[in-house]
Amino acid sequence: MGRIFEKRKHKIFARNARISKAFTKIGKEIAIAVKHGGANPESNQKLRVAIQNAKGINMPKDKVEAAVKRASNKEEKDFQEVVYEGYAPHGVPVLVECATDNPTRTVANIRLIFSKNDGAMGNSGSVSFMFERRGVFKFANGVLNLEELELDLIDAGAEDIDQGEEETIIYTKFTDFGSMQKFLEERKIEATNSELQYIPTTTKDLSEEQQDEVLKLIEALEEDDDVQSVYHNLA
């Protein structure tokens, strides 16, 4: 009975940690959006996207409003968006997206995580050429009527539409992210998440043991407070 209780407690702790990390990530997205475009979502598309993403992860409205209010304070710290590049074990390329108020601290932490997990940081441009920056829009199944909307979505910039069991994902070029966002807003279609991601142009197959070594590094990077997203080309 005690072992079952410990497992449940561990699952609850892990779930709470994931939610906390997700809220922190969205909070930084809101802060960056407000600093760059103001606190009015009507005139700040980046803020509208961040608020919609907050809604997609069930972030309470009062927390969203508090994040906007904090970011509006001129004395509030300003976050910089930085991307670091490197290699995981077995030559797997890794991109690490960060939002930080202290790049010196962040780069030292990221370098240490790579080193401790048999990886290595690279110079700017060392692995980014293996990825393509694309818009990624996620929807709960049933939100989009693809039979009616497919051609309009393509006109708005959709390159690929992936319909899975639980969600539908639309991919656009980097340059078409804004036009797709505008199309969805005009049609009052709500995505659970809209963001620019680094998508690998090729993937790498490894044994299960090798994958575990790579994922150990990925997980360690994701646990860092300054890290927003981690991308790799592990199949």
C-alpha positions as CSV (number, residue, x, y, z in Angstrom):
1,M,0.0,0.0,0.0
2,G,2.9,2.3,0.9
3,R,4.5,1.7,-2.5
4,I,1.3,2.5,-4.4
5,F,0.9,5.7,-2.4
6,E,4.5,6.7,-3.2
7,K,4.0,6.1,-6.9
8,R,0.8,8.2,-6.8
9,K,2.6,11.0,-4.9
10,H,5.5,10.9,-7.5
11,K,3.0,11.2,-10.4
12,I,1.2,14.1,-8.8
13,F,4.5,15.8,-8.1
14,A,5.7,15.3,-11.7
15,R,2.3,16.6,-13.0
16,N,2.5,19.7,-10.8
17,A,6.1,20.3,-12.0
18,R,5.0,20.1,-15.6
19,I,2.1,22.5,-15.0
20,S,4.4,24.9,-13.1
21,K,7.0,24.8,-16.0
22,A,4.3,25.4,-18.6
23,F,2.9,28.4,-16.6
24,T,6.4,29.8,-16.3
25,K,7.0,29.4,-20.0
26,I,3.8,31.2,-20.9
27,G,4.5,33.9,-18.3
28,K,7.8,34.7,-20.0
29,E,6.1,34.7,-23.4
30,I,3.6,37.2,-22.1
31,A,6.3,39.3,-20.6
32,I,8.3,39.4,-23.8
33,A,5.2,40.3,-25.8
34,V,4.2,43.1,-23.5
35,K,7.8,44.6,-23.4
36,H,7.9,44.6,-27.2
37,G,4.4,45.5,-28.1
38,G,2.5,46.9,-25.1
39,A,-0.1,45.5,-22.8
40,N,-3.2,45.8,-25.1
41,P,-3.8,42.5,-26.9
42,E,-6.0,44.2,-29.4
43,S,-3.0,46.0,-30.9
44,N,-0.4,43.3,-30.0
45,Q,-0.7,40.1,-31.9
46,K,2.2,38.5,-30.1
47,L,0.4,39.1,-26.8
48,R,-2.9,37.7,-28.2
49,V,-1.1,34.5,-29.2
50,A,0.5,34.2,-25.8
51,I,-2.8,34.7,-24.0
52,Q,-4.5,32.1,-26.3
53,N,-1.7,29.7,-25.5
54,A,-2.2,30.3,-21.8
55,K,-5.9,29.5,-22.3
56,G,-4.9,26.3,-24.1
57,I,-3.0,25.0,-21.0
58,N,-5.8,26.1,-18.7
59,M,-3.7,28.8,-17.1
60,P,-6.1,30.7,-14.7
61,K,-7.3,34.1,-16.0
62,D,-6.1,35.9,-12.9
63,K,-2.5,34.5,-13.4
64,V,-2.6,35.7,-17.1
65,E,-3.7,39.2,-16.0
66,A,-1.1,39.3,-13.3
67,A,1.6,38.4,-15.8
68,V,0.5,41.2,-18.1
69,K,0.4,43.7,-15.2
70,R,3.9,42.7,-14.0
71,A,5.4,43.0,-17.5
72,S,3.8,46.5,-17.8
73,N,5.9,47.7,-14.9
74,K,8.9,49.6,-16.3
75,E,11.0,48.3,-13.4
76,E,10.2,44.7,-14.2
77,K,13.1,42.7,-15.6
78,D,13.3,42.3,-19.3
79,F,13.8,38.8,-20.8
80,Q,16.0,38.2,-23.8
81,E,15.3,35.4,-26.2
82,V,18.4,33.4,-26.9
83,V,19.0,30.1,-28.8
84,Y,22.0,27.9,-28.0
85,E,23.2,25.0,-30.1
86,G,25.0,21.8,-29.4
87,Y,25.2,18.1,-29.7
88,A,23.8,15.3,-27.5
89,P,25.5,11.9,-27.3
90,H,25.8,10.1,-30.6
91,G,26.0,13.3,-32.6
92,V,22.3,14.2,-32.2
93,P,21.9,18.0,-32.9
94,V,20.1,20.1,-30.2
95,L,18.7,23.6,-30.2
96,V,17.8,25.1,-26.9
97,E,15.4,28.1,-26.8
98,C,15.8,30.3,-23.7
99,A,14.2,33.4,-22.2
100,T,16.5,34.9,-19.7
101,D,17.2,38.1,-17.8
102,N,20.8,37.0,-17.4
103,P,22.4,35.5,-20.5
104,T,25.8,35.0,-18.7
105,R,24.1,32.8,-16.1
106,T,22.1,31.0,-18.7
107,V,24.9,30.1,-21.1
108,A,27.0,28.8,-18.2
109,N,24.2,26.6,-17.0
110,I,23.4,25.3,-20.5
111,R,27.1,24.5,-21.1
112,L,27.3,22.6,-17.8
113,I,24.2,20.5,-18.6
114,F,25.7,19.5,-21.9
115,S,29.0,18.7,-20.3
116,K,27.5,16.6,-17.5
117,N,25.4,14.6,-19.9
118,D,28.1,13.6,-22.4
119,G,27.1,16.4,-24.9
120,A,28.9,19.5,-26.1
121,M,27.8,23.0,-26.8
122,G,28.5,24.3,-30.3
123,N,28.9,27.7,-31.9
124,S,26.1,29.7,-33.4
125,G,25.1,28.0,-36.7
126,S,26.7,24.7,-35.9
127,V,23.4,22.7,-36.0
128,S,20.7,25.3,-36.8
129,F,21.1,24.5,-40.5
130,M,19.6,21.0,-39.8
131,F,16.3,22.6,-38.7
132,E,13.6,24.7,-40.4
133,R,11.8,27.4,-38.5
134,R,8.1,26.8,-39.0
135,G,4.7,27.9,-37.6
136,V,2.9,25.2,-35.7
137,F,-0.8,25.4,-34.9
138,K,-2.5,22.8,-32.7
139,F,-6.2,22.2,-32.4
140,A,-8.4,19.8,-30.5
141,N,-10.1,17.4,-32.9
142,G,-13.5,18.7,-33.9
143,V,-12.5,22.4,-33.9
144,L,-11.6,22.4,-37.6
145,N,-13.9,21.2,-40.3
146,L,-11.2,20.2,-42.8
147,E,-13.6,19.4,-45.6
148,E,-14.9,23.0,-45.5
149,L,-11.7,24.8,-44.6
150,E,-8.8,22.9,-46.2
151,L,-8.5,25.1,-49.3
152,D,-8.8,28.3,-47.2
153,L,-6.2,27.0,-44.8
154,I,-3.8,26.4,-47.7
155,D,-4.5,29.9,-49.0
156,A,-3.6,31.2,-45.5
157,G,-0.3,29.4,-45.6
158,A,-0.8,25.8,-44.4
159,E,1.9,23.6,-45.9
160,D,1.1,20.4,-44.0
161,I,-2.0,19.3,-42.1
162,D,-1.5,16.3,-39.7
163,Q,-4.7,14.9,-38.2
164,G,-4.0,12.6,-35.3
165,E,-6.3,10.8,-32.9
166,E,-6.3,13.6,-30.3
167,E,-5.4,16.7,-32.2
168,T,-4.9,18.3,-35.6
169,I,-1.6,20.1,-36.3
170,I,-1.1,22.7,-39.1
171,Y,2.4,23.6,-40.2
172,T,3.3,26.8,-42.1
173,K,6.4,28.5,-43.3
174,F,8.0,31.0,-40.9
175,T,6.9,33.9,-43.0
176,D,3.2,32.7,-43.1
177,F,2.8,32.4,-39.3
178,G,1.2,35.9,-39.1
179,S,-1.2,35.3,-42.0
180,M,-2.4,32.0,-40.5
181,Q,-2.9,33.6,-37.1
182,K,-4.9,36.4,-38.8
183,F,-7.1,33.9,-40.7
184,L,-7.9,32.0,-37.6
185,E,-8.8,35.2,-35.7
186,E,-11.1,36.3,-38.5
187,R,-12.8,32.9,-38.5
188,K,-12.9,32.9,-34.7
189,I,-11.1,29.5,-34.6
190,E,-9.2,28.9,-31.4
191,A,-5.9,26.9,-31.4
192,T,-4.8,25.3,-28.2
193,N,-1.3,26.4,-29.1
194,S,0.3,28.5,-31.8
195,E,4.1,29.0,-31.9
196,L,7.2,29.0,-34.1
197,Q,9.2,25.9,-33.7
198,Y,12.4,24.4,-35.1
199,I,11.5,21.3,-37.1
200,P,14.4,19.0,-38.1
201,T,14.9,18.5,-41.8
202,T,16.0,14.9,-41.2
203,T,15.8,12.5,-38.3
204,K,18.3,10.1,-36.7
205,D,17.6,6.5,-35.6
206,L,19.3,5.2,-32.5
207,S,19.1,2.1,-30.4
208,E,16.9,2.2,-27.3
209,E,19.9,2.5,-25.0
210,Q,21.4,5.3,-27.1
211,Q,18.0,7.1,-27.1
212,D,17.9,7.0,-23.3
213,E,21.3,8.7,-23.2
214,V,20.1,11.5,-25.5
215,L,16.8,11.9,-23.6
216,K,18.6,12.2,-20.3
217,L,20.3,15.3,-21.7
218,I,17.1,16.7,-23.2
219,E,15.2,16.3,-19.9
220,A,18.0,18.0,-18.0
221,L,17.9,20.9,-20.3
222,E,14.1,21.2,-20.1
223,E,14.3,21.3,-16.3
224,D,16.4,24.5,-16.4
225,D,14.3,27.6,-15.4
226,D,15.6,29.7,-18.4
227,V,14.8,27.0,-21.0
228,Q,11.6,27.5,-23.0
229,S,11.9,24.7,-25.5
230,V,14.4,22.0,-26.6
231,Y,14.5,20.7,-30.2
232,H,16.4,17.7,-31.6
233,N,16.2,15.3,-34.5
234,L,15.9,12.0,-32.7
235,A,13.5,9.8,-34.6
